[in-house]
């Protein structure tokens, strides 16, 4: 059941991000990119899964005996955390660029910006 909910969430995030990417407003395009990057992060975390921990996979758990908890893959978590930070920086930079475009052209409509020369 959890897999179905995660799949629906990831699908909804990708759909919403794609919908926002196709809008005419530049701010919505930026938010669409941010939502798609977060959907990719949720997808990676969902696919990493949770595995039973052993003393071989997690050496610090070697002294805990037979009652070892389940763990998630720390490599995927580290990569997703890095992707979140990079995505936040990219979104902030894109919003600043959008503000600069608005100051110079007095519009955020992508079609009007494309028609200008």
C-alpha positions as CSV (number, residue, x, y, z in Angstrom):
1,X,0.0,0.0,0.0
2,X,2.8,2.4,0.8
3,X,4.3,1.8,-2.6
4,X,1.1,2.8,-4.3
5,X,0.9,6.0,-2.3
6,X,4.5,6.9,-3.1
7,X,4.0,6.1,-6.8
8,X,0.9,8.3,-6.8
9,X,2.8,11.1,-5.0
10,X,5.7,11.0,-7.4
11,X,3.4,10.9,-10.4
12,X,1.4,13.8,-9.1
13,X,4.5,15.9,-8.5
14,X,5.8,15.2,-12.0
15,X,2.4,16.0,-13.5
16,X,2.2,19.3,-11.5
17,X,5.7,20.3,-12.4
18,X,5.1,19.6,-16.1
19,X,1.9,21.5,-16.0
20,X,3.7,24.5,-14.5
21,X,6.5,24.3,-17.0
22,X,4.0,24.7,-19.8
23,X,2.5,28.0,-18.4
24,X,3.3,31.4,-19.8
25,X,4.3,33.0,-16.6
26,X,8.1,32.8,-15.9
27,X,7.7,32.4,-12.1
28,X,5.4,29.4,-12.7
29,X,8.1,27.9,-15.0
30,X,10.7,28.3,-12.2
31,X,8.4,26.6,-9.7
32,X,7.7,23.8,-12.2
33,X,11.4,23.1,-12.4
34,X,11.7,23.1,-8.6
35,X,8.8,20.7,-8.2
36,X,10.2,18.3,-10.9
37,X,13.5,18.3,-9.1
38,X,11.8,17.5,-5.8
39,X,9.8,14.8,-7.5
40,X,13.0,13.2,-8.7
41,X,14.3,13.3,-5.1
42,X,11.2,11.6,-3.7
43,X,11.5,9.0,-6.5
44,X,15.1,8.2,-5.6
45,X,14.3,7.9,-1.9
46,X,11.3,5.7,-2.6
47,X,13.4,3.4,-4.8
48,X,16.3,3.1,-2.3
49,X,14.0,1.3,0.1
50,X,14.8,-0.1,3.6
51,X,16.9,-3.1,4.0
52,X,17.7,-5.3,7.1
53,X,20.9,-4.2,8.6
54,X,23.8,-6.5,9.2
55,X,27.2,-6.0,10.8
56,X,28.7,-6.2,7.4
57,X,26.6,-3.4,5.9
58,X,26.7,-1.1,9.0
59,X,29.8,-1.8,11.0
60,X,28.8,0.3,14.0
61,X,25.9,-2.2,14.6
62,X,28.3,-5.1,15.1
63,X,28.1,-5.0,18.9
64,X,24.3,-4.9,19.0
65,X,23.8,-8.7,18.8
66,X,20.8,-10.2,17.1
67,X,18.4,-7.3,17.6
68,X,19.6,-5.0,14.8
69,X,17.2,-2.4,13.4
70,X,16.4,-2.0,9.7
71,X,18.3,0.8,7.9
72,X,18.1,2.8,4.7
73,X,20.9,3.2,2.3
74,X,22.9,6.2,3.5
75,X,24.4,6.9,0.0
76,X,21.1,7.6,-1.5
77,X,20.2,9.9,1.4
78,X,23.4,11.8,1.0
79,X,22.9,12.2,-2.8
80,X,19.3,13.4,-2.3
81,X,20.4,15.9,0.4
82,X,23.0,17.3,-2.0
83,X,20.4,17.5,-4.7
84,X,18.0,19.3,-2.4
85,X,20.7,21.9,-1.6
86,X,21.6,22.4,-5.3
87,X,17.9,22.6,-6.2
88,X,17.3,25.2,-3.6
89,X,20.2,27.3,-4.9
90,X,19.1,26.9,-8.5
91,X,15.6,28.0,-7.6
92,X,16.8,31.0,-5.7
93,X,19.1,32.0,-8.6
94,X,16.3,31.5,-11.2
95,X,13.9,33.7,-9.1
96,X,16.5,36.4,-8.9
97,X,17.0,36.2,-12.7
98,X,13.2,36.4,-13.1
99,X,13.1,39.5,-11.0
100,X,15.8,41.1,-13.1
101,X,13.9,40.2,-16.3
102,X,10.8,41.8,-14.8
103,X,12.7,45.0,-14.0
104,X,14.1,45.3,-17.5
105,X,11.1,44.2,-19.6
106,X,8.1,45.0,-17.3
107,X,6.6,41.6,-18.0
108,X,7.1,37.9,-17.0
109,X,5.1,36.5,-19.9
110,X,7.4,34.1,-21.7
111,X,5.7,34.6,-25.1
112,X,6.1,38.4,-24.9
113,X,9.7,38.0,-23.9
114,X,10.3,35.7,-26.9
115,X,8.8,38.2,-29.3
116,X,11.1,41.1,-28.3
117,X,14.3,41.7,-30.1
